[in-house]
Amino acid sequence: QVQLVESGGGSVQSGGSLKLSCAASGYTYRRYCMGWFRQAPGKKREGVAAIDDDGRTSYADSVKGRFTISQDSAKKTLYLQMNSLKPEDAAVYYCAADSGRGVPLGWCLYEGYEYNYWGQGTQVTVSS
């Protein structure tokens, strides 16, 4: 059974940094998309960043140059380094993984792309 567990959320001031982690257990697919998503109150869930099994990455325009997604395959952990945080970055952040479909990276942040596994979410609060 696949489980994704996020950690690292918290409260920071505008301009600060946080690093989120997502520990994956039971996930053995070799070709995959994994990603970070966020949802603020009253807003749609949006894709933030994605990574594939080759380590290629994709970012939403709103976070390019500020956020970095990475993975440690040995530890089966996904990371999201968030720098220069803004109040509009405040949300619950979720990590997600697909079921090893091996799709092109561009699909991984596509709004309609189906991710099969989701973490429970971690809250990020940014004060101005």
C-alpha positions in Angstrom: 0.0 0.0 0.0 1.4 3.4 -1.0 1.6 6.1 1.6 2.8 9.6 1.2 3.5 11.6 4.4 4.3 15.3 4.2 6.2 17.3 6.8 8.0 20.7 7.1 5.1 23.1 6.9 4.9 26.0 9.3 4.6 29.8 9.6 7.1 32.2 8.2 7.3 35.9 7.4 7.2 37.1 3.9 10.5 36.6 2.2 11.3 33.6 4.4 12.0 30.0 3.4 10.6 26.5 4.2 11.5 23.1 3.0 8.7 20.5 2.7 9.4 16.8 2.6 7.2 13.9 1.4 8.2 10.4 2.5 6.9 7.7 0.2 6.4 4.1 1.3 5.2 1.2 -0.7 5.9 3.2 -4.0 7.8 1.0 -6.4 7.0 2.4 -9.8 10.1 3.1 -11.9 8.5 5.5 -14.4 6.4 8.2 -12.6 5.3 11.7 -12.0 5.5 13.1 -8.5 4.4 16.6 -7.6 3.5 19.2 -5.1 0.1 20.9 -5.1 -1.5 23.5 -3.0 -4.9 24.7 -2.0 -5.8 27.9 -0.3 -9.2 28.5 1.3 -11.9 29.2 -1.3 -9.5 28.5 -4.2 -9.0 25.6 -6.6 -6.1 23.2 -6.0 -3.2 24.1 -8.2 -0.1 22.4 -9.3 3.1 23.9 -8.0 5.9 21.7 -9.2 6.5 18.2 -10.6 9.3 15.8 -11.2 9.7 12.7 -13.1 11.8 9.6 -12.6 14.7 11.1 -14.7 14.7 14.1 -12.4 13.3 16.5 -14.9 11.2 19.2 -13.3 8.3 21.5 -14.1 7.0 24.5 -12.3 4.0 26.7 -12.2 4.8 30.2 -13.4 3.9 31.7 -10.0 6.8 29.8 -8.3 9.5 29.7 -10.9 12.8 30.9 -9.6 11.6 30.7 -6.0 10.7 27.0 -5.5 12.8 23.9 -6.2 11.5 20.4 -6.3 13.9 17.5 -5.8 14.0 13.9 -4.8 16.2 11.5 -3.0 15.4 8.2 -4.7 17.3 6.2 -2.1 15.3 7.7 0.7 12.1 7.7 -1.4 11.6 11.3 -0.4 10.3 14.2 -2.3 11.2 17.8 -1.4 10.0 21.3 -2.1 12.4 24.1 -1.2 10.5 27.3 -1.0 12.3 30.6 -0.9 11.2 34.2 -1.0 7.8 33.2 0.2 4.9 35.5 -0.3 1.5 35.8 1.5 -0.1 34.4 -1.7 1.9 31.2 -1.2 0.0 30.4 1.9 -2.0 27.2 1.5 -2.2 23.5 2.4 0.5 21.8 0.4 0.1 18.2 -0.8 2.4 15.8 -2.4 1.1 13.4 -5.0 2.3 10.5 -7.1 0.9 8.7 -10.1 0.7 5.0 -10.7 3.8 4.8 -12.9 2.4 5.6 -16.3 5.6 7.1 -17.6 3.9 10.1 -19.2 5.7 13.1 -20.6 6.8 15.6 -17.9 4.4 18.2 -19.4 1.5 16.1 -18.3 2.5 16.1 -14.7 1.3 19.6 -13.9 -1.6 19.4 -16.3 -4.8 20.4 -14.4 -6.6 17.3 -15.5 -3.9 14.7 -14.9 -4.9 12.1 -12.5 -2.6 11.4 -9.5 -3.4 8.2 -7.7 -1.8 8.8 -4.4 -2.0 11.9 -2.1 -0.5 12.9 1.2 -2.6 14.4 4.0 -1.2 17.9 3.4 0.9 20.3 5.4 -0.1 23.9 6.2 2.1 26.8 5.1 1.3 30.2 6.5 3.1 33.3 5.3 2.6 36.6 7.1 3.3 40.0 5.5 
